[in-house]
Amino acid sequence: MRQDIEEIGRMIGVHWVVNVVLDETNGVVKIFSGDPIEVERIGSEFCRKIYETKSSRNMTWSLPLLEISQRYQYISGSKGISPCHPLVRQGGDILFFAECPDGHGDEAFYG
């Protein structure tokens, strides 16, 4: 997906971007601007340092149930499910809750 976004940006002539990292209250934590690919790389590294939680894929335990809560739209929020999948045992369940203050997302995503 990232490669597609970068290719589309090159095709339409995007040369400079501004990305913002927000905290849980939507406060600005940091702003990155400049070359689109560099901004994404540096911004991702920054986010990883402050938000990432590490877990071992060779865990001797796994969860029967994992709850994921997300403040934003369903489509945006559901991106958090995939990285959590290894934490749930085979046959376990993932419960996903999204506040969706702006609705569930564009109708084009459903069909």
For each residue, the residues with C-beta under 8 A, 3 or more apart:
1: 4 5
2: 5 6 40
3: 6 7
4: 1 7 8
5: 1 2 8 9
6: 2 3 9 10 36 37 40
7: 3 4 10 11
8: 4 5 11 12
9: 5 6 12 14 17 36
10: 6 7 13 14
11: 7 8
12: 8 9
13: 10
14: 9 10 17 36
15: 35 36
16: 33 34 35 36
17: 9 14 33 34 35 36 39
18: 31 32 33 39
19: 31 32 33 39 40 43
20: 28 30 31 32
21: 28 29 30 31 32 43 46 47
22: 26 27 28 29
23: 26 27 28 29
24: 71
25:
26: 22 23
27: 22 23
28: 20 21 22 23 31
29: 21 22 23 50
30: 20 21 43 46
31: 18 19 20 21 28
32: 18 19 20 21 39 42 43 46
33: 16 17 18 19 39
34: 16 17 38 39
35: 15 16 17 38 39
36: 6 9 14 15 16 17 39 40
37: 6 40 41
38: 34 35 41 42
39: 17 18 19 32 33 34 35 36 42 43
40: 2 6 19 36 37 43 44
41: 37 38 44 45
42: 32 38 39 45 46
43: 19 21 30 32 39 40 46 47
44: 40 41 47 48
45: 41 42 48 49
46: 21 30 32 42 43 49 50
47: 21 43 44 50 51 52
48: 44 45 51 52
49: 45 46 52
50: 29 46 47
51: 47 48
52: 47 48 49
53:
54:
55: 59 86 87
56: 59
57: 86
58:
59: 55 56 62 86 87
60:
61:
62: 59 87 88 89 90 92
63: 66 87 88 89 92
64: 88 89 92 93
65: 88 92 93 94 95
66: 63 84 87 88 92 93 94 95
67: 94 95 96 97
68: 77 80 81 84 94 95 96 97
69: 97 98
70: 76 77 78 80 96 97 98 99
71: 24 77 98 99 101
72: 76 77 98 99 100 101 102
73: 76 77 98 100 102 103 104 105
74: 77 78 98 100 104 105
75: 78 104 105 106 109
76: 70 72 73 79 105
77: 68 70 71 72 73 74 80 96 98
78: 70 74 75 81 96 98
79: 76 82
80: 68 70 77 83 84
81: 68 78 84 85 94 96
82: 79 85
83: 80 86
84: 66 68 80 81 87 88 94
85: 81 82 88 94
86: 55 57 59 83
87: 55 59 62 63 66 84
88: 62 63 64 65 66 84 85 92 93 94
89: 62 63 64 92
90: 62
91:
92: 62 63 64 65 66 88 89
93: 64 65 66 88
94: 65 66 67 68 81 84 85 88
95: 65 66 67 68
96: 67 68 70 77 78 81
97: 67 68 69 70
98: 69 70 71 72 73 74 77 78 104
99: 70 71 72
100: 72 73 74 103 104 105
101: 71 72
102: 72 73
103: 73 100
104: 73 74 75 98 100 110
105: 73 74 75 76 100 109 110
106: 75 109
107: 110 111
108: 111
109: 75 105 106
110: 104 105 107
111: 107 108
